[in-house]
């Protein structure tokens, strides 16, 4: 299931460490993707894990408020927040397929925060996400 309490979707602090049970801490890692697929290989970044979760965070800036679509693929489950509000949740055990989940979102003029949690049962672990307009065209924004 989805892990609660480790990251506050309303106040993400990339400079802080996250305390885990047993006294272990983890820190945010910068990762840049490229191309249309924009796949984040969580197994490569976080190691082989079972019964775990990872978080991805980004900020984007748009000139004016707009309706858009957050398109995600995940291995395994996925939960997403935009500006601190849950916009999508799918607790599944599956392999990643690009755009397998879609959620309508409203972006405000200026900076918008996107947080995505991906659960891990066993095996592969990855995420991809992109933002489009309602007609599936890339949405221009500053990152």
C-alpha positions in Angstrom: 0.0 0.0 0.0 0.9 3.7 0.0 3.3 4.9 2.8 1.9 7.7 4.9 3.8 10.2 6.9 7.3 10.2 5.4 6.8 13.1 3.0 4.3 15.9 3.5 2.7 16.6 0.1 2.0 20.1 1.1 5.5 20.9 2.3 8.2 19.0 0.4 11.7 20.0 1.6 14.3 18.7 -0.8 17.1 19.7 1.6 15.8 17.5 4.5 16.5 13.8 5.1 13.6 11.5 5.6 13.7 9.4 8.8 12.8 5.7 8.4 12.0 3.1 11.0 15.1 1.6 12.7 16.9 5.0 12.7 17.9 4.9 9.0 17.6 8.1 7.0 17.4 8.8 3.2 17.9 11.9 1.2 16.3 13.2 -1.9 18.4 12.5 -5.1 18.4 14.7 -8.2 17.6 12.8 -11.4 17.0 14.3 -14.8 15.2 12.3 -17.6 15.1 13.1 -21.2 13.0 12.3 -24.3 9.3 11.6 -24.6 9.4 8.5 -22.3 11.1 10.2 -19.3 11.4 6.9 -17.4 12.9 7.1 -13.9 14.6 3.7 -13.1 13.8 3.5 -9.4 15.6 0.1 -9.1 18.8 1.8 -10.3 18.4 4.8 -8.1 17.1 3.2 -4.9 18.4 -0.3 -5.3 16.5 -3.6 -5.4 13.8 -3.4 -2.8 10.6 -5.2 -1.8 7.6 -3.8 0.0 8.9 -0.2 -0.4 8.0 3.1 -1.8 9.8 6.0 -3.6 8.8 9.6 -4.2 9.5 11.8 -7.2 9.1 15.6 -7.0 9.2 18.4 -9.5 8.1 22.0 -9.8 6.8 23.5 -13.0 5.8 27.0 -13.9 3.1 28.0 -16.3 2.2 31.5 -17.5 -1.5 31.2 -16.9 -3.9 28.8 -15.1 -4.7 25.9 -17.3 -6.4 22.5 -17.4 -4.0 19.7 -18.3 -3.5 15.9 -17.9 -0.8 14.2 -15.8 0.0 11.0 -17.6 1.9 8.3 -15.6 3.3 4.9 -16.0 4.4 2.9 -12.9 5.8 -0.4 -11.7 4.0 -0.9 -9.3 1.3 1.3 -7.7 1.1 5.1 -8.1 -0.3 8.0 -6.1 0.1 11.7 -7.3 -0.4 15.1 -5.8 -0.5 18.5 -7.5 0.0 21.5 -5.2 -0.6 19.3 -2.1 -3.9 17.7 -3.3 -4.3 14.1 -4.2 -5.3 13.9 -7.9 -4.8 10.2 -8.6 -4.3 6.9 -6.7 -3.9 3.4 -8.2 -2.7 0.6 -5.8 -1.7 -2.1 -8.3 1.0 -4.7 -8.9 2.1 -4.3 -12.5 4.8 -3.5 -15.0 5.3 0.0 -16.4 3.5 1.0 -19.6 3.8 4.7 -20.7 0.6 6.7 -20.0 -1.2 3.7 -18.3 -2.8 6.2 -15.9 -4.2 9.6 -16.7 -5.4 12.3 -14.3 -7.0 15.7 -15.2 -5.2 18.5 -13.3 -5.6 22.2 -12.9 -2.4 24.2 -12.9 -2.3 27.6 -11.3 -0.5 30.5 -12.9 3.1 30.4 -11.6 4.8 27.6 -9.8 3.1 24.2 -9.3 4.4 21.3 -7.3 4.0 17.7 -8.4 4.7 14.8 -6.1 4.4 11.1 -7.1 4.8 8.0 -5.0 5.5 4.7 -6.5 5.0 1.5 -4.5 7.2 -1.6 -4.9 6.1 -5.1 -4.3 9.0 -7.0 -5.9 10.9 -7.2 -9.2 11.1 -4.1 -11.5 10.5 -0.6 -10.1 10.1 2.5 -12.3 8.1 5.6 -13.0 7.4 7.8 -16.0 5.3 11.0 -16.1 4.5 13.8 -18.4 2.0 16.7 -18.6 0.0 17.3 -21.7 -3.0 19.4 -22.7 -6.4 17.7 -23.0 -5.6 16.7 -26.6 -2.4 14.9 -25.6 -0.1 17.6 -26.9 3.0 18.5 -24.8 2.2 21.3 -22.4 4.8 24.1 -22.4 6.2 24.9 -19.0 9.4 26.0 -17.3 11.0 23.6 -14.9 
